[in-house]
Amino acid sequence: MAAISFDPSLNVEVGQKNNGTVIVEEIDGLIRVYKNGHVERPPIIPIIPCNVAGGGVMAKDVVIDKFTGSWTRIYAPTYSTKMPLLVYFHGGGFCVGSAAWSCYHEFLSALASKAGCIILSVNYRLAPENRLPAAYDDGINTIMWLKQQAVNGSNEQKWWLSQCDFSSLFLAGDSAGANIAYNVATRLGSSYGTSDSNIKPLVLKGKILIQPFFGGEARTASEMHATQPTNSALTRSASDTYWRLSLPLGANRDHPWCNPLAKGAAKLRELKLPLTMVCVSEMDILKDRNLEFCSALASAGKRVETKIYKGVGHAFHVLHNSPFSQIRTQEMISHLKAFISQ
């Protein structure tokens, strides 16, 4: 996979004008938001069709909800045995990204092939046009759509449904996608939300959080002082901008959707959560916050596996923005395969 480099630094002061329209937020090369509500997302990463999947993997795009526009790219290896199901949410600060981005297509094609699993890569609604909880709602709707397929599967979807082990479902994602996976899992495990009995025959076995995008008003040491790779995929200023654009208006970074450990957030001990794997990058500004989250899960009596990847930064597995990225990505795929196979 080719390296993709960009510098998502906040480079525009509020009030700068472009063609007479005031720009209120911008992350260079990724997103520009105007005062009138118009949003621009430059095509920094190629969009590719589903039919370019190779390596013994078939991929197709399927509409989940015509009303919201959410859809999923389904990857199915040509295995003869039943395979686990992995529902994956892409990263991008809730504001950018696509299930059709070439970097995700290549990573998930490889993961499906090497780990032997069916993958549904969800294309959810983006902020600021659709602030949270829109992405969480799309995640839940995907799970409920998947349940309906499992119960009343159509011939049209038989090409992948016939290979699924519905008793082995995993939620996964990276960065903002890991945040979505976590919040969807908490809804599924909440007595106030969708209970396990409501998603039968699906059984949620675990969740995989790759560099989960959490935050808080108080800064961690790695957010303040982390040594990051050149052209890091996530800077502190970019992180703050994503949260301003995605959280409900008026909310700060101690909102429970941003900071699951904040006062007022659901108590971890009271949540019904499956086994969790958290993948942490050594040179990521989120490193300390991710490790703090792992410790909190363990202290709450939850089962958690922590994997730390040396010498790489945020989103290394899709952006390949470090000399160690390829090696660490293969390590990660091996870890993910072991996790979903246990």
N, C-alpha and C positions, 0 to 999 in steps of 0.2 A: 504494500500500500504506500502510495506517495505521501510525503510529509505535507501537512497543510499548516501554514504559518500565518498568524495575524496578531495584531496587538490590540486587544480589546480594552484600551484605556479610555477613560472619560476625557474627551478632548475638546468639548464644546461648552462654552459658558452659557448658562441659561440667559436667554435674551438675544443670542445671535440670530440673525435673519438670513433666510435663504429664499430668494425670489419673493421677498416681502412677507414671508410667513415665519413666525417666530419658532425656533427649535427649542423645545423645553428639556429634552433628554437625548443623549446620544452615546453609544458605545461604538467607537470607530470601526468601520467595516462590517458591523453586525446589525445595528438598528438605529434608526433616527425617528424621533417622535416630535410632531409639530403641535403647536398650541391648539390648532383647529381639529386635532384628533387624528390627522393623517399619519400613518406609520409606513416607513420605508425599511425594507430588509434587503440590503445588497446581496446578490448571489455569490457569496464568498466560497461556498462549497457546492460542487456540482450535484444536481438532481439527476438520478438515473432511474430508468424503468426497471420493473421487477424481473423482466425476462433476461437480464444479464447474469443472473445467479448461475454459478457453476459448481464444480466439485461434488457432483452427485446430489445437489440440493435444488429442489423446485421452489419457486417463489411466485406468489400472486398477490395482488392488491384486492381487498374486499371491503366494501362499505359497511360500517357498523351502524351509523345513524345519519340518514339523509338530512334530517333537520339541523343537526349541529355541524355536519360535514366531517365527523370523525370517521377514520378508516384504519385498517391495519394491513401491514405487509406480512404475509404468512410464509414462513420458511419450513419446508419439510424435506428432510434427507430421505434418500431412497433406501431405507432400512426395511427389513422384513419383520422386525419385531415391534411391539408396542413401545412408544417413547414417552418420556415425561413432557409436560407442557410448560413453556416459559413465556409469560407475558412481559414484554420489555417496553420501557418508556425511555425515550431518548433525552439527552441533556440539552441545555441551551438557556438556562436561567428562566424557564417558563415563557420566554419571550421570542426565542429563535429556535431553529432546528426543524427537522423533518424526518419521518421514517424513510423518506426517499433520498436523504443525503447519502452520497457515495460512501462516506466513511462509516456510517452505520450499516449500510447494506453489505459492505465487505466484512466488517467485524462480525455481524450476526450470521451471515452465510457461513463463515468459518466456524463460529461457535456451534451452529446447528449441526454441521458436518462432524466436527471433532468431538462434541459432547453427546451427540446422538439424541437430540431433542427437537420437538416442534416448537418454533418460536413465532409468537404474534407480536410484531413491532407496531406499537400504537401511535397513530398520528392524531394527537389531541389538539384542542383549541389553545391558542397562544394569547398571552397578555401583551400589551395592555388592553387590546380590544375585548378580551375575555379574561378578566382577572380571576384569581383563585376564589372559589373552589372549582371553577370550570374544568380544569385539567383533572382534578380528583373525580368529578362527576363523570367525565369521559372514561376514566379508568374503571369505575364501578360499572358503567354501562357496558364496557367491553367484557367484563367478567360475566355480567348477566346475559349478554349476547352469546358468550361462549357456553354458558350453561344451557341456553336454549338450543344451541347447535348439538350439544352432547345428548340432549333429550330427544330432539326432533330433527336431527341432522338431515339436510337435504342432499340429494344426489350431487348437486353442484359443488358441495363442500366435501364430498366423500374422499377426494384425493388426499386430504390431510386428516380428516376426522377418523378415518378407519385405522390410522396409525397411532392414535392418542391413547395414553394411559391417563384417564380422567382422575384417577385417584392420586396423581402425582403432579400437582400444579405448583408452580413457583412464580412469584412476582419479582421483577428485577428492573434495574435502571441505573443510569449513571447521572451524577450531578443533580440537576432538578428532577430528572427522571427517577432517581433513587428516592428523592423526597416524595414524589408521587406514589411510588411503589410502597413506601412506608405508610403514607396517609391512607392509601386504599386498604392496606392490610389492617390498619387500626380500625377503619370503618367496618371491615368484615368481621373483626374480632370484638366489636362493641355491641353491648346488649341493646344499644339505641339504634344500631344500624342494621346492616345485612348480616345475619348470623350464618354459621356454617351450614345449618340445615336448609337455608334458603338458596344455597349454591350447589346442592347435591344434583348430580353425582360427582361434582368437582370436590376435591379435597386439597386445601391449601397446605402444602408441606413445608414451605420455607420462603424466605425473601432474601434477595441478593442486592445489597446497597453498595454501589461502586462510587466512592468519593461523594457521599450524600451531601447535597446542598442544603445545609442548615445555617442559621445565623443567630445573632443576638445583639442587643445594644452594647453590651460590654465586649470589648475585643479580646481575643485570645492572643497568646504570644506568637503563634504562627501567622495569624492575620496581620500582626504588627511588624514582624521581623523575618518572616520566612524568606530563605534564599530560593528564588524561583528561576526556572529555566528561561532563556531568552524567548520572547514572544509567548509568555505564559497564557494559557487559555482562560485564566481567571485571576484578575487583580482585585484588590480590595475596593477600588472605586467602581469597577464594573459590577462586582457583587452587590454593592449598595444600590446601584442603578437598577439592577434586575429586581431587587426587593421593592424598590419604590414603584416600579411598573407592574408588579405582579400581585402584591398584597392588597387586600381591600383598602379603599381610600380611607386615610386617617389612621391606619394601623402602623405600628413601628416594628422593629426587628425582634421584639419579644412577643410578637403574636405567636400562638402555638403552632401555626403552620410553618413558621420560620424557625422558631426555637422550641422544640418538643420538651426541653427541660426547664422552660420558664415557669414562673409562678402562674398558676391558672391553667396550665396545660394538663391534659389527662395524666393521671399518675400511672407510670409504666407498670407498676405492680398490679394494677387493676385491669390492665389490658390483656386480652387473650391474643398473644402473638406467637406465630410459629418460629421455628429455628431461624436465626438470622446470620447471614454472612456479610461482613462489612469489609470492603476493600479500600485501603488507605494509601495515598501516595506520599512518600517522604517529603517531597518538595512542593506540596500543595498548601496553599494558605488555609485550607480546611482541615489540615492534618490534626491539629489539637482538638478542634471541635468534634471531629469524627471519633477520635480516641476517647474523648470525654463521654460521648454518646454510648460507645461500647461499654465503658465502665458503668454507666448508669443502667444499661440493660442488664449487665451481669449482677449488679447490686440489687436489682429488682427481681432477681431470680429467673431471668430469661436466659435461654440458651443462645449464645453468640459466639461466632468464630470470627476472628480478626486476622486479616492478611495485610501486611505492609510491603509495599513495593519500593525498593531502594532506587534512588537516583533519578526518579521521574516525577513529573508534576501532574497537574489536573488534566484529565481527559487524554492522557498519553496513549491509551489503548485505541482511540479513534483518530486522534490528530497526529500521532507519531511525531511529536515535537521535541524529542530527546534522543540522543544516541543509543540509549538503553531501551527505547520504546518497544522495538520488535521482540527483544528477549523477554521483557516484562509482560508483554501482551500474551506471549505463549505460556508463560507461567500462570497468568490469570486464567486463561482458557482451561489449563489443567486443573486449577483450583475449582473453577466453576463446574467442570465435568465431575470432579470428585464429590462436590457438594450436592449436586442434583441426582447423583447415582447412589447416595448412601441410604 
